[in-house]
Amino acid sequence: MFARPAPILSSTTRRCFSSSVSVRHENPLGLPRRPGPPPQIPRKGGPIQKRSLPHVKKVLAVASGKGGVGKSTVAVNLAFSLAMHDQHAPYRRPRVGILDLDIFGPSIPKLMALENAEEPQLTDAGAIMPIVNHGLPCMSMGFLLPKAPGSDSSADTPVVWRGLMVQKAVQQLLFDVDWRDPDGGAGLDVLVIDMPPGTGDVPLTLGQLVNVDGAVIVSTPQDVALTDVRKGVSMFQKVSVPIAGLLLNESHFICPSCTTPHELFGSPAAFRATAARFGVDVLGELPLVPGVSRGGDRGVPYALQSASGADGTLDPGGKEWKETMAGVAGKVWEFLSR
């Protein structure tokens, strides 16, 4: 666990979150003005050329049509699994970061035990420096919000913004974060972006402005989740974002005493049929494992934990979950390397 540097963001940054002055729409995060034109949403005159993110080789979006399917938990664990995948072990550990683009409900601070983190530092050029925990650089709207009165956390601070403010904040989080290693200057091999649910302003802004190398779409077995997954797949296809595959979360529960899979939320058949209909791969089917939820609440992702219980007994569900997630990471690396 890395020590966090003292914050140097100015009080102006805090004031902008409660201000309704129209000029704030152009700079909702209150960052210093930087050289070069900011990215613009395409207008009627024609499409804007998509751009790569500074100091990032590959961009992977983790999305879902429906909220509550475990997308953020999957995104964090997938980021660590990508960083630890054995195909890179003989050479070097790849640099992987995670960007939380859920403006209204950021989850990364909780999942990464950074709820009480101070505001990020700025570089001399005015870019935001990610906060690091468990060796993984992170950025989230949750790091930039003022703390609630009498609290050490901003978890209860709401973001009450209309669409234009959201779009501009997303642009700043995408293009005004410096992902280079402060020690060696190396950028990221992969940036995992935790997307908000739905097909609104944020995924549209990402798809129109950024060269996204792949998207993983997370679902649970229920039809109500799959209905929105189909919308999400169609949206990414419309903005020319390649889809690495679909990932089924909470596919089944493996009873520790009988090792029998129980499909608590229904058969995966409809999920597999959805993938076949759109011609995309099924990356994996993750079992429901209580340790995944407990790890998220503690800010220690399950990918970093042992699959054995406190008594040393191997959890069959945990073992399958880890093997499946490692397989997903391998398939994603293969997709991004094409």
NUKOLSE-153535 format. One record per residue (C-alpha): residue number from 0; residue in one letter; chain; z negated, y, x negated. Coordinates in steps of 0.5 Angstrom, whole numbers. Example, Ala and Ser with C-alpha at 12.3 -4.5 7.8 and 13.67 -1.06 7.14 Angstrom:
residues 2
<r nr="0" rest="A" kette="A" Z="-16" Y="-9" X="-25"/>
<r nr="1" rest="S" kette="A" Z="-14" Y="-2" X="-27"/>
END
This chain:
residues 338
<r nr="0" rest="M" kette="A" Z="0" Y="0" X="0"/>
<r nr="1" rest="F" kette="A" Z="2" Y="7" X="-3"/>
<r nr="2" rest="A" kette="A" Z="-2" Y="13" X="-3"/>
<r nr="3" rest="R" kette="A" Z="1" Y="18" X="1"/>
<r nr="4" rest="P" kette="A" Z="2" Y="25" X="-2"/>
<r nr="5" rest="A" kette="A" Z="-1" Y="32" X="1"/>
<r nr="6" rest="P" kette="A" Z="3" Y="35" X="6"/>
<r nr="7" rest="I" kette="A" Z="7" Y="41" X="5"/>
<r nr="8" rest="L" kette="A" Z="11" Y="42" X="11"/>
<r nr="9" rest="S" kette="A" Z="9" Y="49" X="14"/>
<r nr="10" rest="S" kette="A" Z="6" Y="52" X="20"/>
<r nr="11" rest="T" kette="A" Z="13" Y="54" X="23"/>
<r nr="12" rest="T" kette="A" Z="14" Y="47" X="23"/>
<r nr="13" rest="R" kette="A" Z="8" Y="46" X="28"/>
<r nr="14" rest="R" kette="A" Z="10" Y="52" X="32"/>
<r nr="15" rest="C" kette="A" Z="17" Y="50" X="34"/>
<r nr="16" rest="F" kette="A" Z="15" Y="44" X="38"/>
<r nr="17" rest="S" kette="A" Z="11" Y="49" X="43"/>
<r nr="18" rest="S" kette="A" Z="16" Y="54" X="43"/>
<r nr="19" rest="S" kette="A" Z="22" Y="55" X="48"/>
<r nr="20" rest="V" kette="A" Z="26" Y="60" X="44"/>
<r nr="21" rest="S" kette="A" Z="33" Y="59" X="44"/>
<r nr="22" rest="V" kette="A" Z="34" Y="59" X="37"/>
<r nr="23" rest="R" kette="A" Z="30" Y="53" X="36"/>
<r nr="24" rest="H" kette="A" Z="35" Y="49" X="39"/>
<r nr="25" rest="E" kette="A" Z="39" Y="49" X="33"/>
<r nr="26" rest="N" kette="A" Z="33" Y="47" X="28"/>
<r nr="27" rest="P" kette="A" Z="28" Y="43" X="33"/>
<r nr="28" rest="L" kette="A" Z="24" Y="40" X="27"/>
<r nr="29" rest="G" kette="A" Z="23" Y="47" X="23"/>
<r nr="30" rest="L" kette="A" Z="27" Y="45" X="17"/>
<r nr="31" rest="P" kette="A" Z="29" Y="50" X="11"/>
<r nr="32" rest="R" kette="A" Z="36" Y="52" X="12"/>
<r nr="33" rest="R" kette="A" Z="40" Y="47" X="7"/>
<r nr="34" rest="P" kette="A" Z="47" Y="49" X="4"/>
<r nr="35" rest="G" kette="A" Z="54" Y="46" X="8"/>
<r nr="36" rest="P" kette="A" Z="55" Y="46" X="15"/>
<r nr="37" rest="P" kette="A" Z="51" Y="41" X="20"/>
<r nr="38" rest="P" kette="A" Z="55" Y="36" X="23"/>
<r nr="39" rest="Q" kette="A" Z="57" Y="37" X="30"/>
<r nr="40" rest="I" kette="A" Z="58" Y="33" X="37"/>
<r nr="41" rest="P" kette="A" Z="66" Y="32" X="38"/>
<r nr="42" rest="R" kette="A" Z="69" Y="37" X="43"/>
<r nr="43" rest="K" kette="A" Z="75" Y="37" X="47"/>
<r nr="44" rest="G" kette="A" Z="79" Y="40" X="41"/>
<r nr="45" rest="G" kette="A" Z="79" Y="33" X="38"/>
<r nr="46" rest="P" kette="A" Z="74" Y="28" X="35"/>
<r nr="47" rest="I" kette="A" Z="70" Y="30" X="29"/>
<r nr="48" rest="Q" kette="A" Z="70" Y="25" X="23"/>
<r nr="49" rest="K" kette="A" Z="64" Y="21" X="22"/>
<r nr="50" rest="R" kette="A" Z="60" Y="21" X="16"/>
<r nr="51" rest="S" kette="A" Z="56" Y="17" X="12"/>
<r nr="52" rest="L" kette="A" Z="49" Y="18" X="11"/>
<r nr="53" rest="P" kette="A" Z="46" Y="21" X="4"/>
<r nr="54" rest="H" kette="A" Z="44" Y="16" X="-1"/>
<r nr="55" rest="V" kette="A" Z="45" Y="10" X="4"/>
<r nr="56" rest="K" kette="A" Z="50" Y="5" X="3"/>
<r nr="57" rest="K" kette="A" Z="50" Y="1" X="10"/>
<r nr="58" rest="V" kette="A" Z="47" Y="3" X="16"/>
<r nr="59" rest="L" kette="A" Z="45" Y="-2" X="21"/>
<r nr="60" rest="A" kette="A" Z="42" Y="0" X="28"/>
<r nr="61" rest="V" kette="A" Z="38" Y="-5" X="32"/>
<r nr="62" rest="A" kette="A" Z="38" Y="-3" X="40"/>
<r nr="63" rest="S" kette="A" Z="37" Y="-6" X="47"/>
<r nr="64" rest="G" kette="A" Z="39" Y="-4" X="53"/>
<r nr="65" rest="K" kette="A" Z="32" Y="-5" X="56"/>
<r nr="66" rest="G" kette="A" Z="26" Y="-2" X="54"/>
<r nr="67" rest="G" kette="A" Z="20" Y="-7" X="53"/>
<r nr="68" rest="V" kette="A" Z="24" Y="-13" X="50"/>
<r nr="69" rest="G" kette="A" Z="21" Y="-12" X="43"/>
<r nr="70" rest="K" kette="A" Z="26" Y="-8" X="39"/>
<r nr="71" rest="S" kette="A" Z="22" Y="-4" X="35"/>
<r nr="72" rest="T" kette="A" Z="18" Y="-10" X="33"/>
<r nr="73" rest="V" kette="A" Z="24" Y="-14" X="31"/>
<r nr="74" rest="A" kette="A" Z="27" Y="-8" X="27"/>
<r nr="75" rest="V" kette="A" Z="21" Y="-7" X="23"/>
<r nr="76" rest="N" kette="A" Z="21" Y="-15" X="21"/>
<r nr="77" rest="L" kette="A" Z="28" Y="-15" X="20"/>
<r nr="78" rest="A" kette="A" Z="28" Y="-9" X="15"/>
<r nr="79" rest="F" kette="A" Z="23" Y="-13" X="11"/>
<r nr="80" rest="S" kette="A" Z="27" Y="-20" X="12"/>
<r nr="81" rest="L" kette="A" Z="33" Y="-16" X="9"/>
<r nr="82" rest="A" kette="A" Z="29" Y="-14" X="3"/>
<r nr="83" rest="M" kette="A" Z="26" Y="-20" X="2"/>
<r nr="84" rest="H" kette="A" Z="32" Y="-25" X="3"/>
<r nr="85" rest="D" kette="A" Z="33" Y="-30" X="-2"/>
<r nr="86" rest="Q" kette="A" Z="40" Y="-29" X="-4"/>
<r nr="87" rest="H" kette="A" Z="38" Y="-22" X="-7"/>
<r nr="88" rest="A" kette="A" Z="32" Y="-25" X="-11"/>
<r nr="89" rest="P" kette="A" Z="36" Y="-27" X="-17"/>
<r nr="90" rest="Y" kette="A" Z="38" Y="-20" X="-18"/>
<r nr="91" rest="R" kette="A" Z="34" Y="-15" X="-15"/>
<r nr="92" rest="R" kette="A" Z="30" Y="-13" X="-9"/>
<r nr="93" rest="P" kette="A" Z="35" Y="-9" X="-5"/>
<r nr="94" rest="R" kette="A" Z="32" Y="-2" X="-2"/>
<r nr="95" rest="V" kette="A" Z="31" Y="-2" X="5"/>
<r nr="96" rest="G" kette="A" Z="29" Y="3" X="9"/>
<r nr="97" rest="I" kette="A" Z="27" Y="4" X="17"/>
<r nr="98" rest="L" kette="A" Z="29" Y="10" X="21"/>
<r nr="99" rest="D" kette="A" Z="26" Y="11" X="28"/>
<r nr="100" rest="L" kette="A" Z="30" Y="15" X="33"/>
<r nr="101" rest="D" kette="A" Z="26" Y="14" X="39"/>
<r nr="102" rest="I" kette="A" Z="25" Y="21" X="40"/>
<r nr="103" rest="F" kette="A" Z="20" Y="21" X="46"/>
<r nr="104" rest="G" kette="A" Z="17" Y="14" X="44"/>
<r nr="105" rest="P" kette="A" Z="16" Y="13" X="37"/>
<r nr="106" rest="S" kette="A" Z="13" Y="6" X="35"/>
<r nr="107" rest="I" kette="A" Z="14" Y="6" X="27"/>
<r nr="108" rest="P" kette="A" Z="8" Y="10" X="26"/>
<r nr="109" rest="K" kette="A" Z="4" Y="4" X="30"/>
<r nr="110" rest="L" kette="A" Z="8" Y="-2" X="27"/>
<r nr="111" rest="M" kette="A" Z="7" Y="1" X="20"/>
<r nr="112" rest="A" kette="A" Z="0" Y="3" X="20"/>
<r nr="113" rest="L" kette="A" Z="2" Y="10" X="19"/>
<r nr="114" rest="E" kette="A" Z="-1" Y="13" X="25"/>
<r nr="115" rest="N" kette="A" Z="-6" Y="18" X="21"/>
<r nr="116" rest="A" kette="A" Z="-1" Y="19" X="16"/>
<r nr="117" rest="E" kette="A" Z="0" Y="27" X="14"/>
<r nr="118" rest="E" kette="A" Z="6" Y="31" X="15"/>
<r nr="119" rest="P" kette="A" Z="12" Y="29" X="10"/>
<r nr="120" rest="Q" kette="A" Z="13" Y="33" X="4"/>
<r nr="121" rest="L" kette="A" Z="20" Y="37" X="3"/>
<r nr="122" rest="T" kette="A" Z="24" Y="36" X="-3"/>
<r nr="123" rest="D" kette="A" Z="26" Y="43" X="-7"/>
<r nr="124" rest="A" kette="A" Z="33" Y="43" X="-3"/>
<r nr="125" rest="G" kette="A" Z="29" Y="42" X="4"/>
<r nr="126" rest="A" kette="A" Z="30" Y="35" X="6"/>
<r nr="127" rest="I" kette="A" Z="25" Y="31" X="9"/>
<r nr="128" rest="M" kette="A" Z="22" Y="25" X="4"/>
<r nr="129" rest="P" kette="A" Z="20" Y="19" X="8"/>
<r nr="130" rest="I" kette="A" Z="13" Y="16" X="8"/>
<r nr="131" rest="V" kette="A" Z="12" Y="9" X="5"/>
<r nr="132" rest="N" kette="A" Z="8" Y="3" X="7"/>
<r nr="133" rest="H" kette="A" Z="8" Y="-4" X="5"/>
<r nr="134" rest="G" kette="A" Z="14" Y="-2" X="0"/>
<r nr="135" rest="L" kette="A" Z="18" Y="0" X="5"/>
<r nr="136" rest="P" kette="A" Z="20" Y="8" X="6"/>
<r nr="137" rest="C" kette="A" Z="20" Y="10" X="14"/>
<r nr="138" rest="M" kette="A" Z="22" Y="16" X="18"/>
<r nr="139" rest="S" kette="A" Z="20" Y="18" X="25"/>
<r nr="140" rest="M" kette="A" Z="19" Y="23" X="30"/>
<r nr="141" rest="G" kette="A" Z="12" Y="21" X="30"/>
<r nr="142" rest="F" kette="A" Z="11" Y="24" X="23"/>
<r nr="143" rest="L" kette="A" Z="13" Y="31" X="25"/>
<r nr="144" rest="L" kette="A" Z="9" Y="32" X="31"/>
<r nr="145" rest="P" kette="A" Z="2" Y="36" X="31"/>
<r nr="146" rest="K" kette="A" Z="-4" Y="32" X="32"/>
<r nr="147" rest="A" kette="A" Z="-7" Y="32" X="39"/>
<r nr="148" rest="P" kette="A" Z="-14" Y="36" X="39"/>
<r nr="149" rest="G" kette="A" Z="-20" Y="32" X="36"/>
<r nr="150" rest="S" kette="A" Z="-15" Y="27" X="34"/>
<r nr="151" rest="D" kette="A" Z="-13" Y="24" X="27"/>
<r nr="152" rest="S" kette="A" Z="-6" Y="22" X="30"/>
<r nr="153" rest="S" kette="A" Z="0" Y="25" X="34"/>
<r nr="154" rest="A" kette="A" Z="0" Y="18" X="38"/>
<r nr="155" rest="D" kette="A" Z="-2" Y="22" X="44"/>
<r nr="156" rest="T" kette="A" Z="3" Y="28" X="43"/>
<r nr="157" rest="P" kette="A" Z="9" Y="28" X="48"/>
<r nr="158" rest="V" kette="A" Z="16" Y="31" X="46"/>
<r nr="159" rest="V" kette="A" Z="18" Y="35" X="52"/>
<r nr="160" rest="W" kette="A" Z="25" Y="37" X="51"/>
<r nr="161" rest="R" kette="A" Z="32" Y="37" X="54"/>
<r nr="162" rest="G" kette="A" Z="38" Y="34" X="51"/>
<r nr="163" rest="L" kette="A" Z="41" Y="39" X="47"/>
<r nr="164" rest="M" kette="A" Z="34" Y="39" X="43"/>
<r nr="165" rest="V" kette="A" Z="34" Y="32" X="42"/>
<r nr="166" rest="Q" kette="A" Z="41" Y="32" X="40"/>
<r nr="167" rest="K" kette="A" Z="39" Y="37" X="34"/>
<r nr="168" rest="A" kette="A" Z="33" Y="33" X="32"/>
<r nr="169" rest="V" kette="A" Z="37" Y="27" X="32"/>
<r nr="170" rest="Q" kette="A" Z="42" Y="30" X="27"/>
<r nr="171" rest="Q" kette="A" Z="36" Y="33" X="23"/>
<r nr="172" rest="L" kette="A" Z="33" Y="26" X="22"/>
<r nr="173" rest="L" kette="A" Z="40" Y="23" X="20"/>
<r nr="174" rest="F" kette="A" Z="42" Y="28" X="15"/>
<r nr="175" rest="D" kette="A" Z="36" Y="32" X="13"/>
<r nr="176" rest="V" kette="A" Z="32" Y="26" X="10"/>
<r nr="177" rest="D" kette="A" Z="32" Y="24" X="3"/>
<r nr="178" rest="W" kette="A" Z="32" Y="17" X="2"/>
<r nr="179" rest="R" kette="A" Z="32" Y="16" X="-6"/>
<r nr="180" rest="D" kette="A" Z="27" Y="13" X="-9"/>
<r nr="181" rest="P" kette="A" Z="22" Y="19" X="-12"/>
<r nr="182" rest="D" kette="A" Z="22" Y="15" X="-19"/>
<r nr="183" rest="G" kette="A" Z="29" Y="12" X="-20"/>
<r nr="184" rest="G" kette="A" Z="33" Y="16" X="-16"/>
<r nr="185" rest="A" kette="A" Z="36" Y="10" X="-13"/>
<r nr="186" rest="G" kette="A" Z="38" Y="11" X="-5"/>
<r nr="187" rest="L" kette="A" Z="38" Y="5" X="0"/>
<r nr="188" rest="D" kette="A" Z="42" Y="-1" X="0"/>
<r nr="189" rest="V" kette="A" Z="41" Y="-1" X="8"/>
<r nr="190" rest="L" kette="A" Z="38" Y="3" X="13"/>
<r nr="191" rest="V" kette="A" Z="35" Y="0" X="19"/>
<r nr="192" rest="I" kette="A" Z="35" Y="5" X="25"/>
<r nr="193" rest="D" kette="A" Z="30" Y="3" X="31"/>
<r nr="194" rest="M" kette="A" Z="34" Y="6" X="37"/>
<r nr="195" rest="P" kette="A" Z="31" Y="8" X="43"/>
<r nr="196" rest="P" kette="A" Z="33" Y="4" X="50"/>
<r nr="197" rest="G" kette="A" Z="39" Y="5" X="54"/>
<r nr="198" rest="T" kette="A" Z="46" Y="9" X="53"/>
<r nr="199" rest="G" kette="A" Z="44" Y="16" X="53"/>
<r nr="200" rest="D" kette="A" Z="44" Y="22" X="48"/>
<r nr="201" rest="V" kette="A" Z="41" Y="18" X="42"/>
<r nr="202" rest="P" kette="A" Z="46" Y="12" X="41"/>
<r nr="203" rest="L" kette="A" Z="52" Y="17" X="43"/>
<r nr="204" rest="T" kette="A" Z="50" Y="22" X="38"/>
<r nr="205" rest="L" kette="A" Z="49" Y="16" X="32"/>
<r nr="206" rest="G" kette="A" Z="56" Y="13" X="34"/>
<r nr="207" rest="Q" kette="A" Z="60" Y="19" X="34"/>
<r nr="208" rest="L" kette="A" Z="57" Y="22" X="28"/>
<r nr="209" rest="V" kette="A" Z="55" Y="17" X="23"/>
<r nr="210" rest="N" kette="A" Z="59" Y="11" X="20"/>
<r nr="211" rest="V" kette="A" Z="55" Y="5" X="23"/>
<r nr="212" rest="D" kette="A" Z="56" Y="-1" X="19"/>
<r nr="213" rest="G" kette="A" Z="53" Y="-6" X="25"/>
<r nr="214" rest="A" kette="A" Z="49" Y="-6" X="31"/>
<r nr="215" rest="V" kette="A" Z="44" Y="-12" X="33"/>
<r nr="216" rest="I" kette="A" Z="42" Y="-12" X="40"/>
<r nr="217" rest="V" kette="A" Z="36" Y="-15" X="42"/>
<r nr="218" rest="S" kette="A" Z="34" Y="-18" X="49"/>
<r nr="219" rest="T" kette="A" Z="29" Y="-23" X="53"/>
<r nr="220" rest="P" kette="A" Z="32" Y="-28" X="57"/>
<r nr="221" rest="Q" kette="A" Z="31" Y="-25" X="64"/>
<r nr="222" rest="D" kette="A" Z="37" Y="-22" X="68"/>
<r nr="223" rest="V" kette="A" Z="34" Y="-15" X="68"/>
<r nr="224" rest="A" kette="A" Z="34" Y="-15" X="61"/>
<r nr="225" rest="L" kette="A" Z="41" Y="-18" X="60"/>
<r nr="226" rest="T" kette="A" Z="44" Y="-13" X="65"/>
<r nr="227" rest="D" kette="A" Z="43" Y="-7" X="60"/>
<r nr="228" rest="V" kette="A" Z="45" Y="-11" X="54"/>
<r nr="229" rest="R" kette="A" Z="52" Y="-12" X="57"/>
<r nr="230" rest="K" kette="A" Z="52" Y="-4" X="58"/>
<r nr="231" rest="G" kette="A" Z="49" Y="-3" X="51"/>
<r nr="232" rest="V" kette="A" Z="55" Y="-8" X="48"/>
<r nr="233" rest="S" kette="A" Z="60" Y="-4" X="52"/>
<r nr="234" rest="M" kette="A" Z="57" Y="3" X="49"/>
<r nr="235" rest="F" kette="A" Z="57" Y="1" X="42"/>
<r nr="236" rest="Q" kette="A" Z="64" Y="-2" X="43"/>
<r nr="237" rest="K" kette="A" Z="67" Y="5" X="46"/>
<r nr="238" rest="V" kette="A" Z="64" Y="9" X="40"/>
<r nr="239" rest="S" kette="A" Z="67" Y="4" X="35"/>
<r nr="240" rest="V" kette="A" Z="61" Y="1" X="32"/>
<r nr="241" rest="P" kette="A" Z="61" Y="-6" X="30"/>
<r nr="242" rest="I" kette="A" Z="56" Y="-11" X="33"/>
<r nr="243" rest="A" kette="A" Z="53" Y="-16" X="28"/>
<r nr="244" rest="G" kette="A" Z="51" Y="-20" X="34"/>
<r nr="245" rest="L" kette="A" Z="45" Y="-21" X="39"/>
<r nr="246" rest="L" kette="A" Z="38" Y="-23" X="38"/>
<r nr="247" rest="L" kette="A" Z="34" Y="-27" X="43"/>
<r nr="248" rest="N" kette="A" Z="27" Y="-25" X="43"/>
<r nr="249" rest="E" kette="A" Z="21" Y="-29" X="46"/>
<r nr="250" rest="S" kette="A" Z="26" Y="-34" X="48"/>
<r nr="251" rest="H" kette="A" Z="21" Y="-40" X="48"/>
<r nr="252" rest="F" kette="A" Z="13" Y="-41" X="47"/>
<r nr="253" rest="I" kette="A" Z="12" Y="-47" X="42"/>
<r nr="254" rest="C" kette="A" Z="5" Y="-50" X="45"/>
<r nr="255" rest="P" kette="A" Z="1" Y="-51" X="38"/>
<r nr="256" rest="S" kette="A" Z="-2" Y="-58" X="41"/>
<r nr="257" rest="C" kette="A" Z="4" Y="-61" X="44"/>
<r nr="258" rest="T" kette="A" Z="10" Y="-58" X="40"/>
<r nr="259" rest="T" kette="A" Z="14" Y="-57" X="46"/>
<r nr="260" rest="P" kette="A" Z="18" Y="-51" X="47"/>
<r nr="261" rest="H" kette="A" Z="16" Y="-48" X="54"/>
<r nr="262" rest="E" kette="A" Z="22" Y="-43" X="56"/>
<r nr="263" rest="L" kette="A" Z="17" Y="-38" X="60"/>
<r nr="264" rest="F" kette="A" Z="22" Y="-33" X="61"/>
<r nr="265" rest="G" kette="A" Z="27" Y="-37" X="63"/>
<r nr="266" rest="S" kette="A" Z="33" Y="-41" X="60"/>
<r nr="267" rest="P" kette="A" Z="37" Y="-38" X="54"/>
<r nr="268" rest="A" kette="A" Z="43" Y="-40" X="58"/>
<r nr="269" rest="A" kette="A" Z="45" Y="-33" X="61"/>
<r nr="270" rest="F" kette="A" Z="44" Y="-30" X="54"/>
<r nr="271" rest="R" kette="A" Z="49" Y="-35" X="51"/>
<r nr="272" rest="A" kette="A" Z="54" Y="-34" X="56"/>
<r nr="273" rest="T" kette="A" Z="53" Y="-26" X="55"/>
<r nr="274" rest="A" kette="A" Z="55" Y="-27" X="48"/>
<r nr="275" rest="A" kette="A" Z="61" Y="-31" X="49"/>
<r nr="276" rest="R" kette="A" Z="63" Y="-26" X="54"/>
<r nr="277" rest="F" kette="A" Z="63" Y="-21" X="49"/>
<r nr="278" rest="G" kette="A" Z="66" Y="-25" X="43"/>
<r nr="279" rest="V" kette="A" Z="60" Y="-23" X="39"/>
<r nr="280" rest="D" kette="A" Z="55" Y="-28" X="35"/>
<r nr="281" rest="V" kette="A" Z="48" Y="-30" X="37"/>
<r nr="282" rest="L" kette="A" Z="44" Y="-29" X="31"/>
<r nr="283" rest="G" kette="A" Z="38" Y="-33" X="33"/>
<r nr="284" rest="E" kette="A" Z="33" Y="-34" X="38"/>
<r nr="285" rest="L" kette="A" Z="26" Y="-32" X="36"/>
<r nr="286" rest="P" kette="A" Z="20" Y="-36" X="39"/>
<r nr="287" rest="L" kette="A" Z="14" Y="-32" X="43"/>
<r nr="288" rest="V" kette="A" Z="9" Y="-32" X="37"/>
<r nr="289" rest="P" kette="A" Z="2" Y="-29" X="39"/>
<r nr="290" rest="G" kette="A" Z="1" Y="-27" X="31"/>
<r nr="291" rest="V" kette="A" Z="7" Y="-22" X="32"/>
<r nr="292" rest="S" kette="A" Z="4" Y="-18" X="37"/>
<r nr="293" rest="R" kette="A" Z="-3" Y="-18" X="33"/>
<r nr="294" rest="G" kette="A" Z="1" Y="-16" X="27"/>
<r nr="295" rest="G" kette="A" Z="4" Y="-10" X="30"/>
<r nr="296" rest="D" kette="A" Z="-2" Y="-8" X="33"/>
<r nr="297" rest="R" kette="A" Z="-5" Y="-8" X="26"/>
<r nr="298" rest="G" kette="A" Z="1" Y="-5" X="22"/>
<r nr="299" rest="V" kette="A" Z="2" Y="-11" X="18"/>
<r nr="300" rest="P" kette="A" Z="9" Y="-14" X="20"/>
<r nr="301" rest="Y" kette="A" Z="9" Y="-21" X="21"/>
<r nr="302" rest="A" kette="A" Z="14" Y="-22" X="16"/>
<r nr="303" rest="L" kette="A" Z="9" Y="-21" X="11"/>
<r nr="304" rest="Q" kette="A" Z="4" Y="-25" X="14"/>
<r nr="305" rest="S" kette="A" Z="3" Y="-33" X="13"/>
<r nr="306" rest="A" kette="A" Z="5" Y="-38" X="19"/>
<r nr="307" rest="S" kette="A" Z="-2" Y="-41" X="18"/>
<r nr="308" rest="G" kette="A" Z="-8" Y="-40" X="22"/>
<r nr="309" rest="A" kette="A" Z="-15" Y="-37" X="20"/>
<r nr="310" rest="D" kette="A" Z="-17" Y="-45" X="19"/>
<r nr="311" rest="G" kette="A" Z="-10" Y="-46" X="15"/>
<r nr="312" rest="T" kette="A" Z="-7" Y="-50" X="20"/>
<r nr="313" rest="L" kette="A" Z="1" Y="-49" X="20"/>
<r nr="314" rest="D" kette="A" Z="3" Y="-46" X="27"/>
<r nr="315" rest="P" kette="A" Z="9" Y="-49" X="29"/>
<r nr="316" rest="G" kette="A" Z="12" Y="-43" X="33"/>
<r nr="317" rest="G" kette="A" Z="10" Y="-38" X="27"/>
<r nr="318" rest="K" kette="A" Z="14" Y="-43" X="22"/>
<r nr="319" rest="E" kette="A" Z="20" Y="-43" X="27"/>
<r nr="320" rest="W" kette="A" Z="20" Y="-35" X="28"/>
<r nr="321" rest="K" kette="A" Z="20" Y="-34" X="20"/>
<r nr="322" rest="E" kette="A" Z="25" Y="-39" X="19"/>
<r nr="323" rest="T" kette="A" Z="30" Y="-36" X="25"/>
<r nr="324" rest="M" kette="A" Z="28" Y="-29" X="22"/>
<r nr="325" rest="A" kette="A" Z="30" Y="-31" X="15"/>
<r nr="326" rest="G" kette="A" Z="37" Y="-34" X="18"/>
<r nr="327" rest="V" kette="A" Z="38" Y="-27" X="22"/>
<r nr="328" rest="A" kette="A" Z="37" Y="-23" X="16"/>
<r nr="329" rest="G" kette="A" Z="42" Y="-28" X="12"/>
<r nr="330" rest="K" kette="A" Z="47" Y="-27" X="18"/>
<r nr="331" rest="V" kette="A" Z="46" Y="-19" X="18"/>
<r nr="332" rest="W" kette="A" Z="47" Y="-19" X="10"/>
<r nr="333" rest="E" kette="A" Z="54" Y="-23" X="11"/>
<r nr="334" rest="F" kette="A" Z="56" Y="-19" X="16"/>
<r nr="335" rest="L" kette="A" Z="55" Y="-12" X="12"/>
<r nr="336" rest="S" kette="A" Z="58" Y="-15" X="6"/>
<r nr="337" rest="R" kette="A" Z="65" Y="-16" X="9"/>
END
